[in-house]
């Protein structure tokens, strides 16, 4: 089987020749700049092509996850309201200031009925490696929300064609060796967590349920056109963030207050058959059964202790055939900081827990960090491949 065929079999609930073996590599900064230090980290397409090149070189099944070039404006993925477009009813004034390694962009958005303000920050942890966040969220009151609902500019009608052209180049590079995924706009709760203070969000569904309902619908409605455009452009899988409503909330709260919105979003994205991969990189075991009702075709990454609380063997028994588990080897304590013997041992154990019954993909649990030894990455892939066949 080719890598593409192998992934497709798993995603369709069938048994391939072996477990797909892949890597989670982000396309800006981190591990990929370690492997290709001379490539401009702002040349997003070249960086994505380098992710593909590296995965092919070491023999794994290629899975490239696109953020940049696909999520445009980037705020649709990383948070905050749109500040890159102005209209008659949405006048944006943005100033920036530098605070050590962080650039803070303060925006005042003037609408006919009031002003909304937000801070959006870009933190450079090392040259070419950035973390983005809306550090002062724009929604502070119910009035702010109503202004955003009424006046935030909608998707650029040229966006779908731009994404289709970008995606065509990436799919051509991957060929039959794997699949192309997109980090599509997050699920509604994740999206809401980047629009309002999390101190408020985690109690809002109890203390102000109508405000919460309006917020969650807005968080979904504002990104839905982008996600559907990405789906229609031909991605093989859409990766949707669901880590903010993590297992620490418990399944009762998740099922009653969060799941209905997440499910509605995922159902819309999967309506034409493109699978969704739901990402919760923290505590997950309390929600293993809840995710059966969610409907996403794949759930990841079942991070092992101490990164998360995943018990892969138990999770496999609970899930059965209800969704594909994408589980992995600790990318920090094993792949980055461990030795070859540790990598080989943990990889074999992870495969032994995940392989029985199929519906399993193995990878590094989360994205590969800078200063991860390439020899460890190769040892993971080689060991996984040796133990992957059914």
Secondary structure, DSSP 8 states (H G I E B T S, - for coil): --HHHHHHHHHTT---SB-EE-----SSSHHHHHHSTTS-TT-HHHHHHHHHHHHHHHT--EEEEE-TTTSSSTHHHH-S---S--BTTBEEEEEEEEETTEEEEEEEEEETTEEEEEEEEEEEEETTEEEEEEEE-SB-SHHHHHHHHHHS----TTHHHHHHHHHHHHHHHHGGGEEEEEE-S--HHHHHHTTB-HHHHHHHHHH-HHHHHHHHHHHHHHHHHHHHHHHHHT-SEEEEE--TT-GGG-HHHIIIIIHHHHHHHHHHHTTTS-EEEEEE-S--GGGTTHHHHH--SEEEE--BTTTS-B-HHHHHHHHTTSSEEEEEE-TTTTTTTS-HHHHHHHHHHHHHHHHTTS-EEEEESS---TT--HHHHHHHHHHHHHT-B-
